[in-house]
Amino acid sequence: MKSRLVRWCVTFVPVIFLIPVSLPAAPLPPDSSRPDFADDQAFAGKWVGTYTSDEGGTGKVAFTLSLDDKGQWRGSVAYTNQDGDQMAEIKALQLSGSKFKGTLETPSGAEITLEGEFQDGRFSGTYVVRGKGSTEVAEKGTWKTSKS
């Protein structure tokens, strides 16, 4: 009985070690901590359009979005208002799926909260303007852009 066991081990144990070598390597599961740069690049670039306040005021708006080599989003907004051409960096920029959130501080010190979505080749959303440190809404409205 012992010799059968030894013969079996001598014959089949080496074969068992060869099986993993002959099988193709299974693909690794996606790393959820790393962004999918190919999909994200669809959101990067310049988005140009208009905004309309709830009171009826309108103006031009342009978002510039980019993804750095660490996977962090950066962005700025250029827009026109009663004071002329303005520009501000987007702070706390978040992009999750097709949803966008960000805040910015205007040159005059107001805080603007942005929420938007990328859909069907368009980038649109809402904005709310508050005085710095205030909870009172000074202005709100919508914006619509397309990639240029």
MOVEN-V715819 format. One record per residue. N is the residue number from 1. RES is the residue in three letters. PSI is psi in degrees with one decimal (NA if undefined). NEAR is the number of other ideal C-beta (glycine too) atoms within 8 Angstrom. D_LAST is the distance of its C-alpha to the last C-alpha in Angstrom with 2 decimals. Layout:
# MOVEN-V715819
n->N res->RES psi->PSI near->NEAR d_last->D_LAST
n->N res->RES psi->PSI near->NEAR d_last->D_LAST
This chain:
# MOVEN-V715819
n->1 res->MET psi->-42.2 near->4 d_last->79.91
n->2 res->LYS psi->-37.4 near->5 d_last->78.69
n->3 res->SER psi->-33.3 near->6 d_last->78.57
n->4 res->ARG psi->-42.4 near->7 d_last->76.44
n->5 res->LEU psi->-42.1 near->8 d_last->73.96
n->6 res->VAL psi->-44.6 near->8 d_last->73.90
n->7 res->ARG psi->-42.3 near->8 d_last->73.46
n->8 res->TRP psi->-46.0 near->8 d_last->70.62
n->9 res->CYS psi->-42.7 near->8 d_last->68.87
n->10 res->VAL psi->-34.7 near->7 d_last->69.39
n->11 res->THR psi->-46.5 near->8 d_last->68.01
n->12 res->PHE psi->-26.1 near->7 d_last->65.05
n->13 res->VAL psi->-45.5 near->8 d_last->63.79
n->14 res->PRO psi->-34.3 near->8 d_last->62.42
n->15 res->VAL psi->-38.3 near->8 d_last->60.67
n->16 res->ILE psi->-38.0 near->7 d_last->58.98
n->17 res->PHE psi->-21.7 near->8 d_last->57.49
n->18 res->LEU psi->-24.0 near->8 d_last->56.16
n->19 res->ILE psi->-50.0 near->8 d_last->54.23
n->20 res->PRO psi->-31.0 near->6 d_last->51.26
n->21 res->VAL psi->-34.7 near->6 d_last->50.99
n->22 res->SER psi->-14.2 near->5 d_last->50.78
n->23 res->LEU psi->142.9 near->6 d_last->48.17
n->24 res->PRO psi->148.9 near->3 d_last->44.47
n->25 res->ALA psi->135.4 near->4 d_last->42.65
n->26 res->ALA psi->142.6 near->4 d_last->40.87
n->27 res->PRO psi->146.5 near->4 d_last->37.19
n->28 res->LEU psi->146.2 near->5 d_last->36.66
n->29 res->PRO psi->153.7 near->4 d_last->35.20
n->30 res->PRO psi->144.8 near->5 d_last->31.67
n->31 res->ASP psi->108.8 near->6 d_last->31.66
n->32 res->SER psi->-12.5 near->4 d_last->30.29
n->33 res->SER psi->-14.4 near->3 d_last->30.11
n->34 res->ARG psi->130.2 near->6 d_last->27.44
n->35 res->PRO psi->153.0 near->6 d_last->23.88
n->36 res->ASP psi->94.8 near->7 d_last->22.59
n->37 res->PHE psi->-33.3 near->8 d_last->19.99
n->38 res->ALA psi->-45.0 near->5 d_last->18.84
n->39 res->ASP psi->-41.6 near->6 d_last->17.95
n->40 res->ASP psi->-30.8 near->11 d_last->16.58
n->41 res->GLN psi->-20.0 near->8 d_last->14.04
n->42 res->ALA psi->-25.4 near->6 d_last->12.11
n->43 res->PHE psi->-19.8 near->11 d_last->11.60
n->44 res->ALA psi->148.9 near->8 d_last->10.88
n->45 res->GLY psi->-163.6 near->9 d_last->7.81
n->46 res->LYS psi->130.2 near->8 d_last->5.78
n->47 res->TRP psi->119.1 near->13 d_last->5.81
n->48 res->VAL psi->138.6 near->10 d_last->6.32
n->49 res->GLY psi->-144.8 near->13 d_last->9.36
n->50 res->THR psi->160.5 near->10 d_last->13.12
n->51 res->TYR psi->155.0 near->14 d_last->16.24
n->52 res->THR psi->125.2 near->9 d_last->19.72
n->53 res->SER psi->159.7 near->10 d_last->22.93
n->54 res->ASP psi->-22.4 near->6 d_last->25.89
n->55 res->GLU psi->-5.7 near->6 d_last->27.73
n->56 res->GLY psi->-6.5 near->6 d_last->25.31
n->57 res->GLY psi->147.8 near->9 d_last->23.51
n->58 res->THR psi->163.1 near->7 d_last->19.83
n->59 res->GLY psi->173.8 near->9 d_last->17.25
n->60 res->LYS psi->148.5 near->9 d_last->13.67
n->61 res->VAL psi->145.1 near->14 d_last->12.21
n->62 res->ALA psi->125.3 near->13 d_last->9.51
n->63 res->PHE psi->136.7 near->12 d_last->10.21
n->64 res->THR psi->118.1 near->11 d_last->10.14
n->65 res->LEU psi->140.9 near->13 d_last->12.00
n->66 res->SER psi->157.5 near->9 d_last->14.03
n->67 res->LEU psi->121.7 near->13 d_last->17.19
n->68 res->ASP psi->176.5 near->8 d_last->20.11
n->69 res->ASP psi->-9.5 near->3 d_last->22.84
n->70 res->LYS psi->1.8 near->4 d_last->24.98
n->71 res->GLY psi->14.9 near->8 d_last->22.62
n->72 res->GLN psi->134.9 near->6 d_last->21.97
n->73 res->TRP psi->142.6 near->10 d_last->18.72
n->74 res->ARG psi->151.7 near->11 d_last->17.68
n->75 res->GLY psi->159.9 near->12 d_last->15.35
n->76 res->SER psi->160.7 near->10 d_last->15.07
n->77 res->VAL psi->130.4 near->13 d_last->14.24
n->78 res->ALA psi->135.4 near->9 d_last->14.03
n->79 res->TYR psi->162.9 near->12 d_last->15.40
n->80 res->THR psi->145.1 near->8 d_last->17.81
n->81 res->ASN psi->-167.2 near->8 d_last->21.27
n->82 res->GLN psi->-19.9 near->3 d_last->24.75
n->83 res->ASP psi->2.9 near->5 d_last->25.02
n->84 res->GLY psi->-154.7 near->6 d_last->21.99
n->85 res->ASP psi->133.9 near->6 d_last->18.96
n->86 res->GLN psi->158.2 near->11 d_last->19.28
n->87 res->MET psi->142.0 near->8 d_last->17.93
n->88 res->ALA psi->147.9 near->11 d_last->19.31
n->89 res->GLU psi->140.9 near->7 d_last->19.27
n->90 res->ILE psi->126.5 near->14 d_last->19.17
n->91 res->LYS psi->158.1 near->8 d_last->22.65
n->92 res->ALA psi->42.9 near->7 d_last->24.03
n->93 res->LEU psi->127.0 near->12 d_last->20.66
n->94 res->GLN psi->133.5 near->9 d_last->21.47
n->95 res->LEU psi->117.6 near->11 d_last->19.59
n->96 res->SER psi->113.6 near->4 d_last->21.96
n->97 res->GLY psi->-123.4 near->4 d_last->21.02
n->98 res->SER psi->5.9 near->6 d_last->18.17
n->99 res->LYS psi->142.4 near->10 d_last->19.54
n->100 res->PHE psi->138.4 near->15 d_last->18.33
n->101 res->LYS psi->146.2 near->12 d_last->20.68
n->102 res->GLY psi->164.9 near->12 d_last->20.78
n->103 res->THR psi->156.3 near->11 d_last->22.60
n->104 res->LEU psi->159.0 near->12 d_last->22.24
n->105 res->GLU psi->126.8 near->10 d_last->24.66
n->106 res->THR psi->163.0 near->11 d_last->23.86
n->107 res->PRO psi->-27.0 near->6 d_last->25.38
n->108 res->SER psi->-2.3 near->5 d_last->28.10
n->109 res->GLY psi->-1.1 near->7 d_last->28.99
n->110 res->ALA psi->155.2 near->11 d_last->27.83
n->111 res->GLU psi->132.6 near->11 d_last->26.58
n->112 res->ILE psi->128.9 near->13 d_last->23.60
n->113 res->THR psi->129.6 near->10 d_last->23.39
n->114 res->LEU psi->137.4 near->14 d_last->20.16
n->115 res->GLU psi->130.0 near->9 d_last->20.25
n->116 res->GLY psi->-176.5 near->12 d_last->17.51
n->117 res->GLU psi->143.3 near->9 d_last->16.66
n->118 res->PHE psi->123.6 near->9 d_last->14.06
n->119 res->GLN psi->128.7 near->7 d_last->15.12
n->120 res->ASP psi->45.0 near->3 d_last->14.30
n->121 res->GLY psi->10.8 near->5 d_last->10.54
n->122 res->ARG psi->155.8 near->9 d_last->10.48
n->123 res->PHE psi->111.3 near->15 d_last->11.29
n->124 res->SER psi->165.3 near->11 d_last->14.08
n->125 res->GLY psi->-159.1 near->11 d_last->17.41
n->126 res->THR psi->158.2 near->10 d_last->20.15
n->127 res->TYR psi->151.2 near->13 d_last->21.22
n->128 res->VAL psi->127.9 near->9 d_last->24.77
n->129 res->VAL psi->131.4 near->11 d_last->25.95
n->130 res->ARG psi->150.8 near->13 d_last->29.41
n->131 res->GLY psi->151.4 near->9 d_last->31.51
n->132 res->LYS psi->124.2 near->8 d_last->32.02
n->133 res->GLY psi->4.3 near->3 d_last->34.55
n->134 res->SER psi->152.6 near->7 d_last->34.85
n->135 res->THR psi->-8.0 near->3 d_last->34.58
n->136 res->GLU psi->130.7 near->6 d_last->34.43
n->137 res->VAL psi->123.0 near->7 d_last->31.16
n->138 res->ALA psi->-33.1 near->8 d_last->30.25
n->139 res->GLU psi->150.3 near->10 d_last->27.15
n->140 res->LYS psi->160.1 near->9 d_last->25.06
n->141 res->GLY psi->-162.1 near->12 d_last->22.33
n->142 res->THR psi->162.2 near->9 d_last->19.18
n->143 res->TRP psi->149.0 near->14 d_last->15.40
n->144 res->LYS psi->130.2 near->10 d_last->12.73
n->145 res->THR psi->164.8 near->14 d_last->8.98
n->146 res->SER psi->159.1 near->10 d_last->6.38
n->147 res->LYS psi->134.3 near->9 d_last->3.77
n->148 res->SER psi->NA near->7 d_last->0.00
